[in-house]
Structure formats: structure tokens, C-alpha cells
Amino acid sequence: MAENKIFAGPRIRRVRSGLGLTQTAMAQRLGISPSYLNLIERNQRPLTVQLILKMAEVFDLDLADLRGDGPGTAAELRAVFADPLLSAELPGDGELVEVAEGAPNIAAGIAKLYRAYRESQDRLSDLSALLAHEGHQTRATGARLPSDEVQEVFENRPNHFPVVEGAAEAFRATLGAGDDLMGLLRGWLRREHEVAVRILPVETMPLWRRRFDRHSRRLFVSERLSPADRLREVATEVALLAFGGAIAAEAETFGFASAEALRLARFELLRYAAHALIMPYAPFQAAAERVHYDIEVLSHRFEASFEQAATRLTTLQRQAAPGLPFFLVEADGAGNRLRRAGARGFPAQRFGGDCPKLLIHSTFAEGGRVLVETVEMPDGAAFLTIARTVEGPAAGFGERPRRTAILLGLDAALAGQTVYGRAMGEGRRATPVGPACRLCERQGCLARAAPPLTRPLALDEAVTGLGGFDFQ
């Protein structure tokens, strides 16, 4: 019988902590002495079948809660200690299981830290291949970073994923009717996964927007976030739990070689899935047509932010009911381009998006205001552009807030179907822009920041042009 004894002290302690009970309070409800419970939690006494059944009855526990995550986490720890750097320190299996069950969050943290270490080592190996020193010159000759690979794939393909859309629609139908989506999602988490959502203060969660603690079954969301961003974080976790398999399968279709690139792709698809839950395709597309794609109206109607509604507009390319083919750029005040996407892929060849005269750079002087204009490329192609700043998480005193800008673009021939194109009317002169200064041959441009690659400069010393770089 000795081999049938159940020692589960750390798991009992974790259950008690999750219920917010002291040893004395828990012992009283179980009808045992506090000292006996103390011995159980220290693995000096085994659990009896009667006590297990009593705990399940009194605290309404699933017996699976007492099974814990030890074996899986122990396997991860075993892989960590198999590394040559730690092989001499490899503990026995019993000690690994004890650590995994006694301190599961710490064990998971060690495994996560090791994964980050391995990926950093791989990245350094890539960088050593990328950088070859020739005197004082550095030349890039190797592979790109995983983030560059993922960004390029998502920029160049249509921003529409039918598999994810279908999974989101099927799940949304199971939630039932109701205007309070946050309440529906929180209810589903509590009912199906016994997960409670908690809004945590800045001092408790200073570094994260969202964090799911699988052991205490709580989803923590930062108070820094706006209501719309809190809803997106909860929707992201719901998508992961409800149809994460479909998202993972879709990410696999991209064929990324590295685990880091694959994980980044899943993050992008999870964000896409969250938007699909908040703004279901058919209702959102119908509303967009009714209000002539007024982003402010759409964001309020679906309890979304301007950024979320603008991003969702770039995904409306269902074959049976397509929306207008918007594309999007997001940049910060320093001009760093953070992301690009398009309903049919971002039109890098036709539009570029790096011209300093675009409205996306002017929005920072007029925070929160929607700016609209038509721009014309050197080849005559014209686009309607809509730009506005968007705020990041709330900043405390002494912190510098995050503010970026969104620019939505659309072929000018379709501008009349939007509230923005109708407001501008016809006959308004388009602003001449280019794809990027290095690729633009417009002469006399006051905003030029770099010389074109295709023209020689300063051919005539007796002439000074209007731009900073003179060419003929």
C-alpha cells in the first residue's frame, strides 16, 4: 500500500492560497487539526481518499486540480538541465518533480528564461554571420531577424485570414445575445475555464498589459489600458483558449523556420482574432457601409479604439462580401515605421509610405484630430489618406507617454464611397508626394530629406535649388 500513498503538499498549499484561506480556516472546514494540515502541506503526511473527497465536496474542487502540472513542467526543467552549461548540475527526477510541483510559477519562469537564452544565442549566431568586419567597414551579408521575416510576410500578403474569421464567428455565436461583450467574455472564461479576470494597479503589474496565471486561474489586465484595450486583451485570451488550435495551424502555413518567428506570427493572428471577436465581420462590414467608413463612429459603435477600428477596415476582404481595400501605416513621432498592412497587401511599390510630406507626420502637432487629404504619386496614382494620432497605455507622472499615428490609405477612385472623400468634394488639388526620398525624382521638393539614388547631384555650381539636394 505504501506505493499508493498520495503526497500532494505543494498542490494543497496552492489550492488553499488560491481560495485565500489560512491553514486554520481550511483545517476547520475539513474537520482536521491545523497541525495535521501543516504536515500534509509539508509532505510529511499523505492524503487519504476520505480527505480528498472531503476537499472536493467542501471547496467544490475538480480532482484534476490536485493532479497539478508537475510532469509537463518537470520535462521542461529536464531539458533546461540537459544543456551542456548545466549538465553537471542535473538533479534527479524526484527533485525536478518536487520543484515543478512545489513552485510551478518559478519552474515555468526558469523554462521561459532558458528559451529566451537559447533564442538569444541563436540570434547572436545569426549576427556573427551578418556582420563581417573589413577594416572599419561593416557589411550585412546574412539572414534577417525573425521579427523582420514575420513583418515582411504580413505586409506583403492580404490582411484577411478566412480560417481565423470563421473560428471567431463560430465562437461568437455560442456567446449568445448581449450588448456587454466584456461581460460575455468574462462569463465564458469563468464558466468554461474557471478563469477570473482582475484589473491590477500599475504598481502590481508595471511591465505587462496582460498576464495569465495558469495556476491560480486568473487573467490579470493592467489598469493603464483604456476600456477598449482592456476588451482586446480579454478577447485575445479568449481566442487563445477557445480556438487557439486554428490560430496555431494558420501560423504553421507561413512556413517560418524558427520558433521565434512562428511565435510572433501567432501573436499577430491572436490580435487579428481579438479584433474579429470585438468587430464581427458581417455586422462590422454592414455598419461600415452604412456610415460610409466613418472610423470614429465605428469605434464607438463597437466599443473599440480608433486604432482597432482602422485596423479592422484593412481586413474586410471576404470574397462574398468585400469592403473597400484600405491599407495602413503606423509610425511614431521619430518617423519609425512600426507596422504596415493592407487589405490586398501593403502597396509598397505604388505608395511607399515613407514620404515626409504625408499627413501621418503632421498629426503629432494636432493630437486626436482626424486629418484628410488626397496625395498624388510621381506616376499619377492618387490616394485618399486619413491620419490621426492614437494614444498608448496611460502614463504616470514622470513617464513619457506612448503616442503613435495611424495613416489609412485608399485608392482615390474609391474615395467617394467614404465620408472623408465626400467631405473633401471634387476639384481639390492633390498634394504631390513620393514613395521615399531615395526613390523620388520630384525636383524642388522643400521636404526632401535625402538625395535620390538615380540622379547625380550638384551638376552646376552656379545654381542653388530649393531642396537640400540639388539635381537636374
C-alpha positions in Angstrom: 0.0 0.0 0.0 3.0 2.3 0.6 3.4 3.0 -3.1 -0.3 4.1 -3.3 0.1 6.9 -0.8 -0.6 10.4 -2.3 1.8 13.2 -1.3 0.5 16.5 -2.7 1.5 19.1 -0.2 2.5 21.9 -2.6 -0.7 21.4 -4.6 -2.8 21.6 -1.5 -1.0 24.8 -0.5 -1.6 26.2 -3.9 -5.3 25.4 -3.7 -5.5 27.0 -0.2 -3.7 30.1 -1.4 -6.0 30.4 -4.4 -9.0 30.3 -2.1 -7.5 32.9 0.2 -7.7 30.7 3.3 -5.3 30.3 6.3 -4.3 26.8 7.4 -6.5 27.2 10.5 -9.6 28.2 8.4 -9.1 25.4 5.9 -8.5 22.8 8.6 -11.7 23.8 10.4 -13.8 23.4 7.3 -12.2 20.0 6.6 -12.6 18.8 10.2 -8.9 18.2 10.9 -6.4 19.9 13.1 -4.2 22.8 11.7 -1.1 20.9 12.7 -2.2 17.9 10.6 -2.9 20.1 7.6 0.6 21.7 8.1 2.1 18.2 7.9 0.2 17.4 4.8 1.4 20.6 3.1 5.0 19.8 4.0 4.6 16.3 2.5 5.1 14.7 5.9 1.6 13.1 5.8 -0.1 11.6 2.8 -3.6 12.5 1.6 -6.2 9.9 2.4 -9.0 9.1 0.0 -11.6 10.4 2.5 -9.8 13.7 2.8 -9.6 14.1 -1.0 -13.3 13.5 -1.3 -14.0 15.9 1.6 -11.9 18.6 -0.1 -13.8 18.1 -3.4 -17.1 18.4 -1.6 -16.3 21.3 0.7 -14.4 23.5 -1.8 -16.1 22.3 -5.0 -12.8 21.3 -6.5 -12.2 19.3 -9.6 -9.9 16.4 -8.6 -7.8 17.4 -11.6 -6.8 20.5 -9.6 -4.9 18.1 -7.3 -3.1 16.5 -10.2 -1.1 19.6 -11.0 1.2 20.4 -13.9 4.2 18.7 -12.5 5.1 16.1 -15.2 5.0 18.6 -18.1 6.9 21.3 -16.2 9.4 18.7 -14.9 10.1 17.7 -18.5 10.8 21.3 -19.4 13.2 21.6 -16.5 14.9 18.4 -17.5 15.5 19.9 -21.0 17.0 23.0 -19.3 19.4 21.0 -17.2 20.4 18.9 -20.2 22.1 21.9 -21.6 25.9 21.4 -21.5 26.2 24.6 -19.4 24.2 22.9 -16.6 24.6 19.2 -17.3 26.9 18.7 -14.3 24.2 20.2 -12.1 21.4 17.9 -13.3 19.3 16.9 -10.3 17.4 13.6 -10.1 13.9 13.2 -11.4 12.5 13.3 -7.9 14.0 16.7 -7.2 12.8 18.0 -10.6 9.2 17.0 -9.8 9.4 18.5 -6.4 10.5 21.8 -7.8 7.9 21.7 -10.5 5.0 20.9 -8.1 6.2 23.0 -5.2 6.9 26.1 -7.1 5.2 25.8 -10.5 5.4 29.5 -11.4 9.2 29.6 -10.6 9.7 26.4 -12.6 7.8 27.9 -15.6 9.8 31.1 -15.2 13.1 29.1 -15.4 11.9 27.3 -18.5 10.8 30.6 -20.1 14.2 32.2 -19.2 16.0 29.3 -20.8 14.0 29.6 -24.0 14.9 33.3 -24.2 18.6 32.4 -23.5 18.6 29.8 -26.4 16.9 32.2 -28.8 19.4 35.0 -27.8 22.2 32.5 -28.5 20.7 31.7 -31.9 20.3 35.4 -32.6 23.9 36.1 -31.7 25.0 33.3 -34.1 23.0 35.0 -36.8 24.5 38.4 -36.1 28.0 36.9 -36.2 27.2 35.7 -39.7 25.5 39.1 -40.6 28.5 41.2 -39.5 31.8 40.9 -41.3 34.5 43.5 -40.4 36.6 44.8 -43.2 38.8 47.4 -41.7 36.3 49.9 -40.3 33.5 48.9 -42.7 30.6 46.7 -41.7 28.6 44.8 -44.3 25.4 42.9 -43.8 25.5 39.6 -45.6 23.4 37.1 -43.6 19.9 36.2 -42.7 17.3 38.6 -41.3 16.0 38.6 -37.7 12.8 36.6 -37.1 10.8 39.8 -36.5 11.9 41.2 -39.9 10.8 37.9 -41.6 7.4 38.0 -39.9 6.8 41.7 -40.6 7.7 41.2 -44.3 5.2 38.3 -44.7 2.3 40.1 -43.0 3.0 43.3 -45.0 3.1 41.6 -48.4 0.0 39.3 -48.1 -3.7 40.3 -47.9 -4.6 41.1 -44.3 -7.5 38.7 -44.3 -7.5 35.2 -42.7 -10.7 33.2 -43.5 -9.9 30.4 -41.1 -9.5 32.7 -38.2 -12.6 34.7 -39.2 -14.6 31.5 -39.3 -13.4 30.3 -35.9 -14.2 33.7 -34.4 -17.7 33.8 -35.9 -18.5 30.3 -34.7 -17.3 31.1 -31.2 -19.1 34.4 -31.1 -22.4 32.6 -31.9 -22.0 30.5 -28.8 -21.9 33.5 -26.5 -25.5 34.4 -27.0 -27.0 37.9 -27.4 -26.0 40.9 -25.3 -24.5 44.3 -25.7 -21.9 43.8 -22.9 -19.2 41.9 -24.8 -16.8 42.2 -21.9 -19.3 40.7 -19.6 -20.0 37.8 -22.0 -16.3 37.1 -22.4 -15.6 37.2 -18.7 -18.6 35.0 -18.1 -17.3 32.4 -20.6 -13.9 32.4 -19.0 -15.4 31.8 -15.6 -17.9 29.2 -16.7 -15.7 27.2 -19.1 -12.2 27.6 -17.7 -12.8 28.8 -14.1 -10.7 31.9 -15.0 -11.3 35.1 -13.2 -10.4 38.5 -14.8 -8.7 41.0 -12.5 -7.7 44.6 -13.3 -4.4 45.2 -11.5 -2.9 48.6 -10.5 0.3 49.9 -12.1 2.5 49.1 -9.0 1.4 45.5 -9.1 1.8 44.9 -12.8 4.3 47.6 -14.0 5.6 45.8 -17.2 2.6 44.0 -18.8 -0.6 44.7 -20.5 -2.0 41.2 -19.8 -0.7 38.2 -17.9 -2.5 34.8 -17.5 -1.5 32.9 -14.4 -2.5 29.3 -15.2 -2.0 28.0 -11.7 -4.3 30.5 -9.9 -6.6 30.6 -12.9 -6.6 34.4 -13.1 -6.2 36.7 -16.0 -4.6 40.0 -15.0 -5.1 43.1 -17.1 -3.3 46.4 -16.4 -5.3 49.5 -15.3 -3.1 51.5 -17.6 -5.2 50.4 -20.6 -8.3 52.1 -21.9 -11.6 50.2 -21.8 -11.2 49.3 -25.5 -7.7 48.0 -25.0 -8.8 46.0 -21.9 -11.5 44.4 -24.0 -9.0 43.5 -26.7 -6.7 41.8 -24.1 -9.5 39.8 -22.7 -10.7 38.8 -26.2 -7.1 37.8 -27.0 -7.0 35.4 -24.1 -10.4 34.0 -25.0 -9.3 33.4 -28.6 -6.3 31.6 -27.4 -8.4 29.3 -25.1 -11.4 28.9 -27.5 -9.8 28.4 -30.9 -6.0 28.6 -30.3 -5.6 25.4 -32.4 -7.0 27.0 -35.5 -4.7 30.0 -35.0 -1.6 27.8 -34.5 -2.5 25.8 -37.6 -2.8 29.0 -39.6 0.6 30.3 -38.4 2.1 27.0 -39.5 1.1 27.7 -43.1 3.6 30.5 -43.3 6.5 28.1 -43.1 8.7 30.1 -40.7 11.8 28.2 -39.9 12.5 29.5 -36.4 10.4 29.0 -33.2 10.6 32.7 -32.5 9.2 33.7 -35.9 6.4 31.2 -35.5 5.5 32.6 -32.1 5.5 36.1 -33.4 3.1 35.0 -36.2 0.8 33.5 -33.6 0.8 36.8 -31.7 -0.2 38.7 -34.9 -3.0 36.2 -35.6 -4.2 36.4 -32.0 -4.5 40.1 -32.3 -6.4 39.6 -35.5 -8.7 37.1 -33.8 -9.4 39.6 -31.0 -10.5 42.2 -33.5 -12.7 39.6 -35.2 -14.4 38.9 -31.9 -14.9 42.6 -31.0 -16.0 43.6 -34.5 -17.6 40.5 -36.2 -17.2 40.6 -40.0 -20.7 40.8 -41.2 -22.1 43.4 -38.7 -18.9 45.5 -38.9 -18.8 45.5 -42.7 -22.5 46.4 -42.9 -22.1 49.2 -40.4 -19.0 50.5 -42.2 -21.0 50.8 -45.5 -24.0 52.5 -43.7 -21.8 55.2 -42.1 -19.5 55.5 -45.2 -16.5 54.1 -43.3 -16.5 56.8 -40.6 -13.9 55.4 -38.2 -14.9 57.4 -35.2 -18.5 56.3 -35.5 -17.4 52.6 -36.0 -15.1 52.7 -33.0 -17.9 53.9 -30.6 -20.5 51.6 -32.0 -18.3 48.5 -31.4 -16.6 49.7 -28.2 -13.3 49.7 -30.0 -10.5 52.3 -30.2 -9.7 54.3 -33.4 -6.7 52.2 -34.0 -8.7 48.9 -33.6 -11.4 50.1 -36.0 -8.9 51.4 -38.5 -7.0 48.1 -38.4 -10.2 46.1 -38.8 -11.0 48.1 -42.0 -7.9 46.6 -43.6 -9.3 43.1 -43.1 -12.6 43.3 -44.9 -11.8 41.2 -48.0 -14.2 38.2 -47.7 -14.8 37.0 -51.2 -18.6 37.0 -50.8 -18.8 40.5 -49.1 -15.6 42.6 -49.6 -15.2 46.0 -48.2 -13.0 48.8 -49.5 -9.3 47.9 -49.9 -7.8 50.1 -47.2 -4.1 49.9 -46.3 -2.5 51.2 -43.1 0.8 52.5 -41.8 1.6 53.1 -38.1 4.6 55.3 -37.1 5.9 57.1 -34.1 7.0 60.7 -33.7 10.6 59.9 -34.7 9.4 58.6 -38.0 10.0 54.9 -37.1 7.6 52.8 -39.1 6.0 50.3 -36.7 3.8 48.3 -38.9 2.2 48.2 -42.4 -0.8 46.2 -43.6 -3.3 46.2 -46.4 -6.5 44.5 -47.4 -4.6 43.3 -50.5 -1.2 43.6 -49.1 0.6 46.9 -48.4 1.1 48.7 -51.8 4.8 49.4 -51.2 5.6 49.7 -54.9 2.7 52.1 -55.7 2.5 54.1 -52.4 5.7 53.6 -50.5 4.6 55.3 -47.3 7.9 57.0 -46.4 7.4 60.5 -47.8 7.9 63.2 -45.2 5.0 65.2 -46.6 2.4 62.6 -45.7 -0.2 63.6 -43.0 1.0 60.9 -40.6 3.8 63.2 -39.6 1.6 66.3 -39.2 -0.8 64.6 -36.8 1.6 64.9 -33.8 1.0 68.6 -33.8 -2.7 68.2 -33.8 -3.2 65.2 -31.4 -6.5 63.4 -31.7 -7.7 65.3 -34.8 -8.5 63.4 -38.0 -6.6 64.9 -40.9 -7.6 64.0 -44.5 -6.1 64.8 -47.9 -5.6 63.3 -51.4 -2.0 62.7 -52.4 -0.6 62.1 -55.9 2.5 59.9 -56.7 5.0 60.8 -59.4 3.4 58.3 -61.8 0.0 60.0 -61.4 -1.5 57.4 -59.0 -3.7 59.1 -56.4 -4.7 58.0 -52.9 -7.1 59.3 -50.2 -5.2 59.4 -46.9 -6.7 59.6 -43.4 -4.4 60.2 -40.4 -4.8 60.5 -36.7 -2.7 60.1 -33.5 -3.5 57.2 -31.2 -2.6 57.0 -27.5 -0.9 54.1 -25.8 -1.3 52.9 -22.2 -1.8 55.7 -19.6 1.4 57.1 -18.3 2.0 58.1 -14.7 3.7 61.3 -13.5 7.3 61.5 -14.8 6.7 58.9 -17.5 6.8 59.8 -21.2 3.5 58.6 -22.8 3.5 56.5 -25.9 1.8 58.2 -28.9 1.8 56.9 -32.4 0.0 57.9 -35.6 -2.1 55.8 -37.9 -2.5 56.6 -41.6 -5.2 54.8 -43.7 -4.9 54.9 -47.4 -7.3 54.1 -50.2 -7.2 54.4 -54.0 -8.6 57.9 -54.8 -11.1 56.4 -57.3 -13.0 54.9 -54.3 -12.8 58.0 -52.1 -16.4 59.0 -52.9 -17.7 55.9 -51.0 -16.3 57.3 -47.7 -17.4 60.1 -45.5 -13.9 61.6 -45.9 -13.9 61.7 -49.7 -17.4 63.2 -49.7 -16.4 65.9 -47.3 -13.4 66.9 -49.5 -15.5 67.1 -52.6 -14.1 67.3 -56.1 -11.6 69.7 -57.7 -9.4 69.9 -54.6 -5.7 69.8 -55.6 -3.8 66.7 -54.6 -0.6 67.0 -52.6 2.4 65.8 -54.6 4.3 63.1 -52.7 6.7 60.2 -53.4 7.3 56.7 -52.2 10.5 57.7 -50.3 13.1 60.5 -50.8 15.7 58.0 -52.1 13.3 56.8 -54.8 11.6 60.1 -55.6 12.8 62.3 -58.5 10.5 65.3 -57.8 12.5 68.5 -58.3 12.2 71.5 -55.9 10.7 69.5 -53.0 11.1 71.5 -49.8 10.6 68.4 -47.7 13.3 66.3 -49.3 15.4 64.6 -46.6 17.8 62.5 -48.8 19.1 62.6 -52.4 17.6 60.3 -55.0 19.6 57.2 -55.9 19.1 57.7 -59.6 20.4 61.2 -60.2 23.8 62.9 -59.8 23.9 65.9 -57.6 25.3 69.5 -57.8 26.0 69.5 -61.6 26.0 73.3 -61.7 27.9 75.3 -59.1 26.2 78.5 -60.2 22.8 77.2 -59.3 21.3 76.5 -55.8 18.0 74.7 -55.8 15.1 74.9 -53.4 15.7 71.4 -51.9 18.5 70.4 -49.7 19.9 68.2 -52.5 20.2 69.7 -56.0 19.9 67.5 -59.1 18.8 68.0 -62.6 
